[in-house]
Amino acid sequence: MGFSARELAAATPASRDRYVDLLRVGSLAVVVLGHWLMAAVGADGQVGNILAVVPGLQIVTWVFQVMPVFFFVGGFSHALAHRSRPGYAAFLRARLQRLLRPTMVFVAVWGALALVLQLAGADGGLAGVALRLVTQPLWFIGIYLAMVAFTPPLLRAHERWGWGAFGALVGGAVLVDVLRFAVGVPFVGFLNFAFVWLAVHQLGFLRADGRIGRPALLAGAGLLGATALVALGPYPLSMVGMPGEEVSNMAPPTLALLCHGLWLVGAVELLKGPGARLVARAGVWRTVVAANGIAMTAFLWHLTAMLGVYGAMLGLGGGLPAPATAAWWAQVPLRFAAAALLTALLVAVFRRFEAPVPGRSGGGPAPLAALGVTLALFGVLGLSMTGLGGLLTGHSATLIAVPVTAPAAVAATLAGWLLVERPTSRRWR
């Protein structure tokens, strides 16, 4: 039997770091709002990026590209979780259950819809764009899976070397960018999906042990480093990916994005005092608890909601103003309200798949769990690149140096999830 947000909030132990929960919810909310704002759909149903239409807005990504904050919070939570549940397979299942189950439901629903649209020949226009775009945020799921999988060895490194373990990851990111930009080594940039994001994740371990003592220094160094790299190096201004750009700070991640992450982590640590006082209020904490219970479901379905709003506007013949015009900006509050309402409806339908399953905390053999998380990782990353528009045509994309198709990605994700979820306790036998 589930508990209400009010009951869970009332039962929160005094020792819980509520500010971390606020950062988790707040960072995902900013990502959702950012995606909604960036989506610029024209009257022809094609989706552009408002940051490309108005390049001067790219500077705001230095504040609103907050994925580093979410991964930093993930490192903090993973450190505490692994210390309370040290078995590898049990740790994986406990951390990934609320991540993979709603993801598999999302893939299943959209996969079935993609097949229907393609068989009916109705996968053109905005529908075809949706089949390509709705899976793009799954890259975040893939990176998070990697963070969970690498937590045990990286936590041991942290416990032995502290800031030295973080420094080694930063050194790896520096070396990758030197090889990529100065030497021109092919494919090496993809290693920074690991070095950059795991370095931010490692900062969460340091926070868990109270070792981020000078956040102002961290924020200042990160901001200065990012500014210098963008001003003097080959790095673009935007901290999110832009269409058609030769170099992206996001895919693969760059040293500039890592510096951006350091600046954000330092900034949120500087705000810890007022943030903790805010979330200590009973009403605010109940809201945070309720939002945490549906955060992943809302993240998975928020692009579906926004594209649904645009589709309805096109279908009803209301017309779409050209992006970045006065009429387009005037519609932003209405589009946001409609997307929020549709997201809430989708959450109401699918939120039960995010709820923890009682009695499934046991773990199977560690090698099978490791294989499962690896398959799920490659599956969701593959889907984020291929989309679901090529289920019947065999459309493929290149994941690092490996061609992957949408059906293969779906199969890998499903197999990985089943291995991670593999019940082995007596209760489930």
C-alpha positions in Angstrom: 0.0 0.0 0.0 1.4 3.4 -1.0 1.7 6.4 1.3 0.6 9.9 0.5 3.1 12.8 0.1 1.8 14.3 3.3 2.4 11.0 5.2 5.9 10.6 3.7 6.8 14.2 4.4 5.6 13.8 8.0 7.7 10.6 8.4 10.9 12.2 7.1 13.8 11.7 9.5 15.5 14.9 10.9 18.8 13.6 9.5 17.7 13.7 5.8 19.3 16.4 3.7 16.2 17.9 2.2 18.1 20.4 0.2 19.4 17.6 -2.0 15.8 16.6 -2.8 15.0 20.2 -3.6 17.9 20.3 -6.0 16.9 17.0 -7.7 13.3 18.3 -8.3 14.4 21.8 -9.2 17.0 20.7 -11.8 14.6 18.4 -13.6 11.9 21.1 -13.6 14.4 23.6 -15.2 15.3 21.0 -17.8 11.6 20.4 -18.7 11.0 24.2 -19.0 14.1 24.6 -21.0 13.0 21.9 -23.5 9.6 23.5 -23.8 11.0 26.9 -24.5 13.7 25.7 -27.0 11.1 23.8 -29.1 10.2 26.2 -31.9 7.6 24.6 -34.3 6.8 26.3 -37.5 3.6 26.3 -39.5 5.1 23.4 -41.6 5.4 21.2 -38.5 9.2 21.3 -38.5 10.9 21.7 -35.1 13.7 24.2 -34.7 15.6 25.6 -31.7 14.8 29.1 -30.5 18.5 29.4 -29.4 19.5 29.1 -33.0 16.8 31.6 -34.1 18.0 34.1 -31.5 21.7 33.3 -30.9 22.0 36.0 -28.2 19.9 33.8 -25.9 22.6 31.1 -25.8 24.2 32.8 -22.9 21.3 31.8 -20.7 22.3 28.2 -21.0 25.1 29.1 -18.5 22.4 29.2 -15.9 19.7 27.0 -17.2 21.8 24.0 -18.4 21.5 22.3 -15.0 22.0 18.6 -15.8 25.3 18.8 -13.9 23.4 19.6 -10.8 21.2 16.5 -11.2 24.3 14.3 -11.7 26.0 15.9 -8.7 23.0 15.1 -6.6 23.0 11.6 -8.0 26.6 11.1 -6.8 25.6 12.2 -3.3 22.6 9.8 -3.2 24.5 6.9 -4.7 27.2 7.2 -2.1 24.7 7.0 0.8 22.7 4.2 -0.9 25.7 2.0 -1.6 27.0 2.3 1.9 23.7 1.1 3.2 23.3 -1.6 0.6 26.8 -2.7 -0.4 26.0 -5.8 -2.6 26.4 -4.9 -6.3 23.3 -6.5 -7.7 21.1 -5.4 -4.8 22.4 -1.9 -5.1 21.7 -1.8 -8.9 18.2 -3.1 -8.5 17.4 -0.7 -5.7 18.7 2.3 -7.6 17.4 1.4 -11.1 14.0 0.0 -10.4 12.3 3.4 -10.4 14.3 4.4 -13.4 14.0 1.5 -15.8 10.4 0.5 -15.2 8.9 3.8 -16.3 11.4 4.0 -19.1 10.4 0.6 -20.5 6.7 1.6 -20.4 7.6 4.8 -22.2 9.5 2.8 -24.9 6.7 0.2 -25.2 3.9 2.8 -25.6 5.8 4.9 -28.1 7.1 1.8 -29.9 3.6 0.6 -30.5 2.5 4.0 -31.6 5.4 4.2 -34.0 4.5 0.9 -35.6 0.8 2.0 -36.0 1.8 5.3 -37.6 4.3 3.7 -40.0 2.0 0.9 -41.0 -0.7 3.5 -41.7 1.7 5.7 -43.6 1.0 8.6 -41.2 4.5 9.1 -40.0 5.2 12.3 -41.9 5.1 15.9 -40.8 5.0 16.6 -37.1 4.3 12.9 -36.3 7.6 11.9 -38.0 9.4 14.6 -36.1 7.9 13.4 -32.8 9.1 9.8 -33.5 12.6 11.2 -33.9 12.6 13.7 -31.0 10.7 12.0 -28.1 13.5 9.5 -27.4 16.3 12.1 -27.4 16.2 12.8 -23.7 16.9 9.1 -23.1 20.6 10.0 -23.3 20.2 11.2 -19.8 18.9 7.8 -18.7 21.9 6.2 -20.3 24.4 8.4 -18.5 22.6 7.9 -15.2 22.8 4.1 -15.7 26.5 4.4 -16.2 26.8 6.4 -13.0 25.0 3.8 -11.0 27.1 1.0 -12.6 30.4 2.7 -11.8 29.5 3.9 -8.3 31.0 1.0 -6.3 34.6 1.2 -7.9 34.5 5.0 -8.0 33.3 5.3 -4.4 36.2 3.1 -3.4 38.6 5.4 -5.3 37.0 8.4 -3.5 37.4 6.8 -0.1 41.1 6.1 -0.8 42.1 9.3 -2.7 39.4 11.9 -2.1 39.9 14.9 -4.3 42.7 12.9 -6.1 40.1 10.6 -7.7 38.1 13.6 -8.9 41.3 15.1 -10.2 42.1 12.0 -12.2 38.7 12.2 -14.0 39.3 15.9 -14.7 42.8 14.9 -16.1 41.1 12.4 -18.3 38.7 15.0 -19.7 41.6 17.4 -20.4 43.6 14.7 -22.2 40.6 13.7 -24.3 40.0 17.3 -25.5 43.7 17.7 -26.3 43.7 14.6 -28.4 40.4 15.6 -30.0 41.1 19.2 -30.9 44.9 19.5 -31.0 45.8 16.1 -32.4 42.6 15.2 -34.3 42.3 11.6 -32.9 38.9 10.2 -34.2 36.2 9.0 -31.8 38.3 9.9 -28.7 35.8 12.6 -27.8 33.2 10.0 -26.8 35.4 9.1 -23.8 34.3 12.4 -22.2 30.8 11.0 -21.8 32.5 9.1 -19.0 35.2 11.5 -17.8 33.1 14.7 -17.7 29.9 13.3 -16.3 31.6 11.0 -13.8 33.7 13.9 -12.6 30.6 15.8 -11.7 29.1 12.7 -10.1 32.3 12.3 -8.1 31.7 15.8 -6.6 28.5 14.3 -5.1 30.7 11.7 -3.2 32.8 14.6 -1.9 29.6 16.4 -0.7 28.4 13.2 1.0 31.6 13.3 3.1 31.4 17.0 3.8 34.5 17.7 1.8 33.4 20.6 -0.4 34.6 23.2 2.0 35.1 26.2 -0.3 32.2 26.3 -2.8 33.0 29.9 -3.8 36.4 28.8 -5.0 34.8 26.0 -7.0 32.2 28.2 -8.6 34.8 30.9 -9.4 37.3 28.5 -10.9 34.6 26.8 -13.0 33.2 30.1 -14.3 36.6 31.5 -15.1 37.6 28.2 -16.8 34.5 28.0 -18.9 34.8 31.7 -19.9 38.4 31.3 -20.9 37.8 28.1 -22.9 34.9 29.6 -24.8 36.7 32.9 -25.5 40.0 31.4 -26.5 39.3 27.8 -27.6 37.2 25.9 -30.1 34.2 25.7 -27.7 30.8 27.2 -28.6 29.0 29.6 -26.3 25.9 27.4 -25.8 26.1 24.7 -23.1 23.4 22.7 -24.9 23.6 21.2 -28.3 22.7 23.4 -31.3 21.5 22.2 -34.7 24.2 22.1 -37.3 27.1 23.1 -35.1 30.5 21.6 -35.9 31.5 21.4 -32.2 29.0 20.8 -29.4 29.7 21.2 -25.7 27.2 18.4 -25.0 27.7 15.6 -27.5 30.3 14.6 -26.7 30.8 16.6 -23.5 33.8 19.0 -23.4 36.1 20.5 -20.9 34.1 23.7 -21.1 30.9 21.8 -20.0 32.9 20.3 -17.1 33.9 23.8 -16.0 30.3 24.8 -16.4 29.4 22.0 -14.1 31.9 23.1 -11.5 30.5 26.6 -11.5 26.9 25.3 -11.0 27.9 22.9 -8.2 29.7 25.7 -6.4 26.8 28.0 -6.9 24.2 25.6 -5.5 26.5 24.8 -2.5 26.7 28.5 -1.8 22.9 28.6 -1.7 22.6 25.6 0.6 21.8 27.8 3.7 18.7 29.6 2.3 17.7 26.5 0.3 17.7 24.4 3.4 15.6 27.0 5.3 13.1 27.1 2.4 12.6 23.3 2.2 12.3 23.1 6.0 8.9 24.7 5.6 6.2 22.0 5.8 4.3 23.0 2.7 7.4 23.3 0.6 8.7 19.9 1.8 5.4 18.2 1.0 5.6 19.7 -2.5 9.1 18.4 -3.0 8.2 14.9 -1.7 5.2 14.8 -4.1 7.3 16.0 -7.0 10.1 13.5 -6.3 7.6 10.7 -6.5 6.7 11.5 -10.2 9.8 13.3 -11.4 11.1 10.5 -13.8 7.6 10.0 -15.3 7.2 13.7 -15.9 10.7 13.9 -17.5 10.0 11.0 -19.8 6.7 12.4 -21.1 7.2 16.1 -21.1 8.3 16.3 -24.8 5.3 14.2 -25.7 3.1 16.7 -24.0 4.7 19.7 -25.7 4.6 18.1 -29.2 1.0 17.2 -28.5 0.2 20.8 -27.8 1.8 21.9 -31.1 0.0 19.1 -32.9 -3.3 20.2 -31.5 -2.6 23.8 -32.6 -1.8 22.7 -36.1 -4.7 20.4 -36.3 -7.2 22.9 -35.1 -6.0 25.4 -37.7 -5.2 28.1 -35.1 -1.9 28.8 -36.9 1.5 29.0 -35.5 3.4 32.3 -35.5 7.0 32.4 -36.7 9.4 31.6 -33.9 10.8 34.5 -31.9 8.2 37.0 -33.2 6.2 39.0 -30.7 3.2 36.7 -31.3 5.3 33.7 -30.6 6.6 35.0 -27.3 3.0 36.1 -26.4 1.9 32.4 -26.8 4.6 31.0 -24.5 2.6 31.2 -21.3 -0.4 29.5 -23.0 1.7 26.8 -24.5 3.5 26.2 -21.2 0.1 25.9 -19.4 -1.3 23.5 -21.9 1.9 21.4 -21.9 1.9 21.3 -18.1 -1.8 20.2 -18.1 -1.1 17.4 -20.6 2.0 16.3 -18.7 -0.1 16.1 -15.6 -2.6 13.9 -17.4 0.2 11.6 -18.7 1.7 11.4 -15.2 -1.6 10.4 -13.8 -1.8 7.5 -16.2 1.8 6.3 -15.9 3.0 7.3 -12.5 2.2 3.9 -11.0 5.2 2.4 -12.9 7.5 4.7 -11.0 6.3 3.5 -7.6 8.7 1.1 -5.8 7.7 -2.6 -5.9 7.6 -4.0 -2.4 9.7 -7.0 -1.6 12.1 -6.7 -4.6 15.3 -5.6 -2.9 17.2 -8.8 -3.3 19.9 -9.1 -6.0 21.0 -11.9 -8.3 24.6 -12.7 -9.4 26.8 -9.6 -9.9 28.0 -10.5 -13.4 24.4 -10.8 -14.6 23.5 -7.5 -13.0 26.6 -5.8 -14.7 25.6 -7.3 -18.0 22.0 -6.1 -17.6 23.0 -2.5 -16.8 25.4 -2.5 -19.8 22.8 -3.7 -22.2 20.3 -1.2 -20.9 22.9 1.6 -21.1 23.7 0.9 -24.8 20.0 0.3 -25.6 18.7 3.6 -24.3 21.7 5.5 -25.7 21.0 3.9 -29.1 17.3 4.8 -28.9 18.2 8.4 -28.1 20.1 8.6 -31.4 18.0 6.5 -33.7 14.5 7.6 -32.6 11.5 5.4 -33.3 10.9 6.4 -36.9 12.9 3.5 -38.4 11.4 0.5 -36.7 10.2 -1.0 -40.0 12.9 0.4 -42.3 16.0 -0.6 -40.4 17.2 3.0 -40.0 20.5 3.1 -38.1 22.7 5.6 -36.2 26.3 5.3 -35.1 26.8 5.0 -31.4 30.5 5.8 -31.0 31.7 3.5 -33.9 29.0 0.9 -33.8 25.9 1.1 -36.1 22.7 0.5 -34.1 19.1 0.2 -35.2 15.9 1.1 -33.3 14.8 -2.6 -33.0 18.2 -3.6 -31.7 18.2 -0.8 -29.2 14.7 -1.7 -27.9 15.8 -5.4 -27.6 19.0 -4.4 -25.7 17.1 -2.2 -23.3 14.5 -4.9 -22.6 17.1 -7.6 -22.1 19.1 -5.3 -19.8 16.0 -4.4 -17.7 15.0 -8.1 -17.3 18.5 -9.0 -16.1 18.6 -6.1 -13.6 15.1 -7.0 -12.4 15.8 -10.8 -12.3 14.2 -12.0 -9.1 16.3 -14.4 -7.1 15.1 -14.1 -3.5 13.0 -17.0 -2.0 10.0 -14.7 -1.9 10.1 -14.3 -5.7 11.0 -17.9 -6.5 
